[in-house]
């Protein structure tokens, strides 16, 4: 008989932490603070090579334990991987997007992990590969694109890559006539960037030593990075910064924002040496974004009482708030998610009653119409494309049973043309599956939507296992879209469920507002209510539910495992934000100051400290039985640092009672998103699914 491996134990090295407010000093003890590398900035850049020996030894020991425990599922993981890979059309090609004389697209080849960027003449000439992701990734343990954009004259391609997983991107410039990259490299960028209209300048954002996108530079193409001119520096560490261009191409947009406030500066794309012009100064709680047609700004904002946003116009010459005029008024409960302006019309995507829709607004007479859809639950996406003077938009549609369909839509004729339907090479019959939308009742009486997918033959008598997914932060809504990976579980009798909990914007902005800061616990209790509803209605049973969430959704996993461990059989916490209090008290970390509007600032606000302390998963680990837990982290992750799941697992192992399974897997060569290749990522999904099958006795 094989001896069951013993789990590693992290050494407890007690450290007293102090926080002082006006009411006094609060002390707490952290036994595992030593797992946070003092040189974490170096670890982000260099990975394992910069990691202290004792930290490296502990992470390696946890990885070895996870490997040993999961070894009996290796064959299952290979089967799952084969199934998921079999649902991917390996030699897939996108529908190319027109831009002037060219059609730009993306394709994959059989066996290829990374995309190839292509273009062809619009007149029908042969396609050429302008950037080969598989070739660029050769010899690298990690490789991820950070964006690619071509100049207006189609002669240059600026493209970015990250080869550590730390999200410090290098930008290169490729001559599209020769296919050769120029010698100039822009280092430590946030990825992406935009050309001026004449292609002579490139605007990009640099990340500082604390991984904050704080400086905007103007690069003269052909010169070195040392010669670049600083155009704007954001002094407030609580704000992110990005740069882009409007759909018209007329305006370079410097976007500065946190989770509730925004500020925009603009530069005419045809006058790149012009100093940035402020649109409207930041005002706490006021958000706005803009498009333009050369003369007028079209601004999406929540100014005033427009909680679910409205669209206003302003002259480009006088863009301040005093000149904003309502175009699309605020409609409570109908959240405008985004807008794009074209020469003769504007599109917007909005959500009402938890379902999205696309609205076309004709500029000449303000007439509007919607693009209609039939299914009970579905997902929509709009692709802006490259062109401004067009009557055709492109959108995608899918549901939990319907593969993604890509359409062109003529806004004048209202003709919808199917361009492509997602192929599932191994086969998929939508009629074999059922998708439903049900409502759970939260503790305070709110109705929490749950999207469900299950096989038509799955018994609904409480015997089916269930994977319950949740996120619930930053206003991000999880769409009821087609996901080929979850079919491996569904085909094995699982009910796959998405809980649309507060903290997202599934039911409007208020749904988000009532799941952040001082109401954050609604996110957790909503999720628990969803689990209870599914068990009560016999979709599953509590001893069959595996909960899954990542990043802020991983915090959700940690919180619900503390609050209601009896409601779940297993917990999958991917890159979990579980050490919330300690992280929010450390203003040197990359995301801490920008996160205060989401969680509260425990440094200055005693009430915020107490509230975060009351739910922070790491701080609320107790001596009680927990569900089986698989935690997954990334060593170079700048968003949720590797030591958060490491500390959490170490404390759980030292504190919890019972013999439930507890594992930590740290990807030593990746960051927040896990493995970068499309097939390598599937191996990680297969591990997670094998865990879910194992703990529910389906392996």
TAHUSUL-V259707 format. One line per field, one symbol per residue. ss: DSSP state (h for helix, s for strand, l for the rest). phi: phi as a letter, one per 30 degrees, with the letter a starting at -180 (. if undefined). burial: + if it has 24 or more other ideal C-beta (glycine too) atoms within 12 Angstrom, else -. A space follows every 50 residues. Layout:
BEGIN
ss=???
phi=???
burial=???
END
This chain:
BEGIN
ss=llllllllllllllsssssssllsssssssllhhhllllhhhhhhhhhhh llhhhhhhhhhhhhhhhhhhhhhhhhhhhhhhhhhhllllllslllsssl lssssssllllllllssssssllllllssssshhhhhllllllsssssss lllllsssssssllllllsssssssllllssssssssssllllsslllll ssssssslllllssssssssllllhhhlsssssllllllsssssslllll sssssssllllsssssssllllllllsssslllllllssssslllsssss sllllllllsssssslllllhhhlsssslllllsssssssslllssssss ssllsssssssslllllsssslllllllsssssllllllllsssssssll llllsssssslllllssssssllllllllhhhssssssssslllllssss sssssllllllllllsssslllllslllllllllllhhhhllllssssss lllsllllhhhhhlllhhhlhhhhhhhhhhhhhhhhlllllhhhssssss lhhhhhhhhhhhhlhhhllssssslllllhhhhhlllllllhhhhhhhhl lllllhhhhhhhhhhllhhhllllsllssssssslllllllhhhhhhhhh hhhhhlsllllsssssslllsllslllhhhhhhhhhhhhhhhhhhllll
phi=.dddddddbdddbebdcbbccddkcccbcbdbddddddcddddedcieec ddeddeddddddddddddddedceddedddeddddddcddcdbdddcdah dbccabbbceidcbdcdbabdddjdddbdcacdddddeicdbabdckbbc ddcicbbcbbbbcbiciccccbccdddcicddddbcciddiikbddddid bbcacccddcicdcbccccdejcdddddcdcabdddddcdbbbabdedid bdccccacdbbbbbcbbdddbddddecddaddbejccabbbabjcbcccc aceicdecibcbcadddbddedcdbdccddbeicdddabbccdcabcbcb bbhicdaccccdddbidbbcccbcddbabbbccdiccccacccbbcbabd ccedccbcbddddidccdcabedcedjaceddbbcbbbbccdecjdccdb cbbaddcddcbjdddbcccabiaiidcdddcdbddddddddcjdccbccc ddjccebjddddedbbhdcedeedddddddddddddcidabddbcccbab iddddedddddddbeddbdbbccchddccdddddccdddecdeddeddcj cddcbdddedddddbeeddcdbdadbddbccbbbdcddccdedddddddd deddcdcicddbbbccddbacdciecdddddddddddddddddddcicd
burial=------++-+------+-+--------+-++++-+++--++-+++-++-- +---++-++-+++-++--++--+--++--++-+++-+++--++++++++- -+++++++---+++++++++-------+++++++-++--+-+++++++++ ++-+-+++++++++++++++++++++----++-+-++++++++++++-++ +++++++---+++++++++++---+--+--++-+--++++++++++++++ +++++++++++++++++++--+---++-++-+---++++++++--+++++ +++--+++++++++-+--+-+--+--++-+---+++++++++++++++++ +--++++++++-+-------+-+-+-++++++++++++-+-+++++++++ +++++++++-+-------++-+-+---+-+--++++++++-+---+++++ +++++--+-+---+++++++++++++++++++++++++++++++++++++ +++++++++++++++++-+++++++++++++++++-+-++++++++++++ +++++++++++++++-++++++++++++++++++++--++++++++++++ +++-+--++-+++-+++++++----+++++++++++++++++++++++++ +++-++---+++++++++++++++++++++++++++++++++++++-++
END
